[in-house]
């Protein structure tokens, strides 16, 4: 809506957003919902509902028989940007036990489950120290277990971290390695312990693979039927039968791996591999650039 919303305190605005979340996704909200989630008093919850009704009178109406407010057909969001991904992220976090039901804001969560991903054991002290090193632009020594055959046993490695990356399964620290004299990725679960904040090596501005981005296009697998290709295009948000993805060079390997595009996807079973690269030559060239700038040792 184009009407200007008056400036509100953060706590009040959050509760008004919650009211709108419940109306939009659950179709109803009442005073006890606000009390349960935010721990406010009965008068405060009543005041919040009254204020929301004043700011968005067409969005809700009171159902006397059910003793609750319900969403109307005229609903227009004022505080919430409805997003299916955001809702499903809350449902996923709830299903994985990462959040409590009240923290998810979902009133009556549907029965849901998430494909099991084993939890990675990350040393708390390591994470805190790496965070401090990033914050203060310093280096840190980590006792790191590499999968490199030349370093079969854990050893102390000094790194200057500047960012984190997530490949869908694992978190890694993006850092300058003082041993290899290059930027590389260090999986947090393999950093067994840490010590000694010190002088930094190269910093984030020197990590060109992190700062620079690469774009590539995906299309439905050509061996799918026209109707199957159409639904794949919809599934991946394609326009005109293709979609451009833009990623950091440093994350390209992980993105391609997760999408099943590291190898020749066109030769894979289209029932299993639904998308392919429009032009694979440019992608392979970009991967060679990544490989020439880092050992790739920590990626495997």
C-alpha positions in Angstrom: 0.0 0.0 0.0 1.2 3.5 -0.8 0.1 5.0 2.6 3.0 6.0 4.8 3.3 4.0 8.0 4.1 6.1 11.0 7.5 5.6 12.7 7.2 2.8 15.3 9.4 1.4 18.0 11.1 -1.8 16.9 9.2 -4.0 19.4 5.9 -2.7 18.4 6.6 -3.0 14.7 7.8 -6.6 15.2 4.5 -7.5 17.0 2.5 -5.8 14.2 4.5 -7.8 11.7 3.7 -11.0 13.7 0.0 -10.1 13.6 0.2 -9.8 9.8 2.2 -13.0 9.5 -0.5 -14.9 11.3 -3.3 -13.3 9.3 -1.6 -14.0 6.0 -0.3 -17.6 6.5 -2.7 -18.9 9.2 -5.8 -16.8 8.4 -6.4 -15.8 12.0 -4.8 -14.2 15.1 -5.9 -13.4 18.6 -4.7 -11.7 21.7 -3.3 -14.9 23.3 -1.1 -15.5 20.3 0.8 -12.2 20.9 1.0 -12.9 24.6 2.4 -16.4 24.1 5.1 -15.3 21.6 6.2 -12.0 23.0 5.4 -12.3 26.7 3.5 -9.0 26.8 0.6 -8.1 29.1 -3.0 -8.6 28.2 -3.5 -4.8 27.8 -0.5 -4.5 25.6 -1.7 -7.3 23.3 -5.1 -5.7 23.0 -3.4 -2.4 22.2 -1.3 -4.0 19.5 -4.4 -5.5 17.8 -6.2 -2.2 18.0 -3.2 -0.4 16.5 -2.9 -2.8 13.7 -6.6 -2.5 13.0 -6.3 1.2 12.9 -3.4 1.1 10.4 -4.8 -1.7 8.2 -8.6 -1.8 8.8 -9.4 -3.7 5.7 -7.0 -6.6 6.5 -8.9 -8.2 9.4 -12.3 -8.5 11.0 -13.4 -9.9 14.3 -15.2 -13.3 14.3 -17.4 -13.1 17.4 -18.2 -16.8 17.4 -14.6 -17.9 17.2 -13.4 -14.9 19.3 -10.5 -14.1 17.1 -9.5 -11.9 14.2 -9.6 -13.4 10.7 -8.0 -12.4 7.5 -10.3 -10.7 4.9 -10.4 -11.0 1.2 -9.1 -7.4 1.0 -5.8 -8.2 2.7 -2.9 -6.1 1.6 0.4 -6.4 3.6 1.7 -3.4 5.5 4.5 -4.8 7.6 5.3 -8.1 6.0 6.8 -9.0 2.6 5.1 -12.4 2.1 7.7 -14.9 0.7 7.2 -18.6 0.3 10.9 -19.2 0.8 10.8 -17.3 4.1 7.8 -19.3 5.4 9.4 -22.6 4.4 12.7 -21.6 6.0 10.8 -21.1 9.3 9.1 -24.5 8.8 12.4 -26.1 8.0 14.1 -24.6 11.1 11.1 -25.8 13.2 11.2 -29.3 11.7 15.0 -29.6 12.4 14.4 -28.6 16.0 16.5 -25.4 15.6 13.6 -23.1 16.8 10.8 -23.4 19.2 7.2 -23.4 17.9 6.6 -19.9 19.3 9.8 -18.6 17.7 8.7 -19.9 14.2 5.6 -17.7 14.4 3.7 -20.6 12.7 0.4 -21.2 14.6 -0.4 -24.7 13.4 2.6 -26.0 11.5 1.8 -28.8 9.0 3.4 -32.2 9.5 6.8 -31.8 7.9 10.2 -33.5 7.8 13.6 -32.6 6.3 16.0 -35.0 4.6 18.6 -35.9 7.2 21.9 -33.9 7.2 24.3 -35.1 9.8 25.3 -32.3 12.1 28.9 -31.2 11.7 30.9 -30.9 14.9 32.4 -27.4 15.0 34.7 -26.4 17.9 33.1 -23.4 19.7 36.4 -21.8 20.5 37.6 -22.1 17.0 34.5 -20.4 15.6 34.8 -17.6 18.2 38.4 -17.0 17.4 37.9 -17.1 13.7 35.1 -14.5 14.1 37.5 -12.4 16.2 40.2 -12.7 13.5 37.7 -11.5 10.8 36.4 -8.7 12.9 39.9 -7.4 13.8 41.6 -8.3 10.5 44.1 -10.6 12.1 45.5 -14.1 11.4 45.0 -17.2 13.6 46.6 -20.6 13.8 44.3 -23.6 13.5 45.1 -27.2 14.0 43.7 -28.4 10.8 43.1 -31.9 9.4 43.4 -31.7 5.6 42.4 -34.4 3.2 45.5 -33.6 1.1 47.6 -36.8 0.7 50.7 -34.7 1.3 49.4 -33.7 4.7 47.8 -36.8 6.1 48.0 -35.7 9.7 46.6 -32.6 11.4 49.0 -29.7 11.6 49.1 -26.1 12.7 48.2 -23.7 9.8 48.2 -19.9 10.1 45.3 -18.3 8.1 43.9 -14.9 7.7 40.1 -15.4 7.4 37.8 -12.8 6.0 34.5 -14.6 5.2 32.4 -17.7 5.5 30.9 -19.9 2.8 28.2 -22.6 3.0 27.9 -25.3 0.4 24.5 -26.6 1.5 26.1 -29.2 3.9 29.2 -27.6 5.4 30.5 -24.3 6.5 34.0 -23.2 5.7 36.2 -20.2 6.4 37.5 -18.3 3.4 41.0 -17.3 4.3 44.5 -16.5 3.1 46.7 -19.5 3.9 50.2 -18.5 5.1 51.5 -22.0 4.2 50.3 -22.1 0.6 50.5 -18.3 0.1 47.0 -18.4 -1.5 43.4 -17.9 -0.6 41.6 -21.2 0.1 38.6 -22.7 2.0 39.0 -24.3 5.4 36.2 -26.5 6.6 35.3 -25.5 10.2 34.7 -29.1 11.5 38.3 -29.9 10.4 39.8 -27.1 12.5 40.3 -29.1 15.7 41.7 -26.2 17.8 43.2 -22.8 17.5 45.7 -20.5 19.1 47.6 -17.3 18.6 46.0 -14.3 16.9 48.7 -12.5 15.0 49.6 -10.2 12.2 47.4 -10.7 9.0 48.5 -11.9 5.7 46.6 -10.8 2.6 43.1 -9.4 3.3 39.7 -9.6 1.6 40.4 -7.0 -1.0 43.2 -9.2 -2.4 40.9 -12.2 -2.7 39.8 -11.7 -6.3 37.9 -15.0 -6.5 35.8 -13.9 -3.6 35.2 -10.3 -4.8 34.5 -11.1 -8.4 31.4 -12.8 -9.8 30.7 -15.1 -12.7 27.4 -15.6 -14.5 26.2 -18.7 -16.3 22.9 -19.9 -17.7 20.9 -23.0 -17.0 18.1 -24.5 -19.1 15.9 -27.6 -18.7 17.4 -30.9 -19.8 16.8 -31.1 -23.6 15.7 -34.8 -23.3 12.7 -33.9 -21.2 9.3 -33.6 -22.9 8.0 -30.1 -23.6 5.6 -30.2 -20.7 8.4 -31.5 -18.4 10.7 -28.7 -19.6 8.0 -26.1 -18.9 7.5 -27.2 -15.3 11.3 -27.3 -14.7 11.5 -23.8 -16.1 8.8 -22.8 -13.6 10.5 -24.6 -10.8 13.8 -22.8 -11.4 12.2 -19.4 -12.1 13.4 -19.3 -15.7 12.3 -16.7 -18.2 12.2 -17.6 -21.8 13.3 -21.1 -21.0 16.6 -20.2 -19.2 17.9 -18.5 -16.1 21.1 -16.6 -15.4 22.8 -17.4 -12.1 25.5 -15.1 -10.7 27.9 -16.4 -8.1 31.3 -15.6 -6.6 34.1 -17.4 -8.4 35.1 -18.8 -5.0 31.7 -20.4 -4.6 31.3 -21.6 -8.2 32.6 -25.2 -7.5 30.1 -25.7 -4.7 27.1 -24.3 -6.6 27.8 -26.4 -9.7 28.3 -29.5 -7.5 25.0 -28.9 -5.7 23.2 -28.4 -9.0 24.7 -31.6 -10.5 26.5 -29.5 -13.1 30.2 -30.4 -12.4 30.2 -33.2 -14.9 28.5 -33.4 -18.3 24.8 -33.0 -17.2 23.5 -33.5 -20.7 24.6 -37.2 -20.6 22.8 -37.8 -17.3 19.3 -39.3 -16.9 16.9 -36.3 -17.4 14.6 -37.8 -14.8 17.4 -37.3 -12.2 19.2 -34.3 -13.6 16.6 -31.8 -14.7 18.8 -28.9 -15.7 21.9 -28.4 -17.8 24.3 -25.6 -18.7 23.4 -23.6 -21.8 27.1 -23.1 -22.5 29.6 -25.3 -20.6 32.8 -24.0 -22.2 32.7 -20.7 -20.3 31.9 -22.5 -17.1 34.9 -24.9 -17.5 37.1 -21.9 -18.2 35.9 -20.2 -15.0 36.6 -23.4 -13.0 40.1 -23.6 -14.4 40.7 -20.1 -13.2 39.6 -21.1 -9.7 41.8 -24.2 -9.8 44.8 -22.2 -10.9 44.4 -19.8 -8.0 44.0 -22.2 -5.2 45.0 -25.8 -4.5 41.3 -27.0 -4.2 42.7 -29.3 -1.6 40.2 -28.4 1.1 37.2 -28.9 -1.3 37.4 -32.6 -1.2 
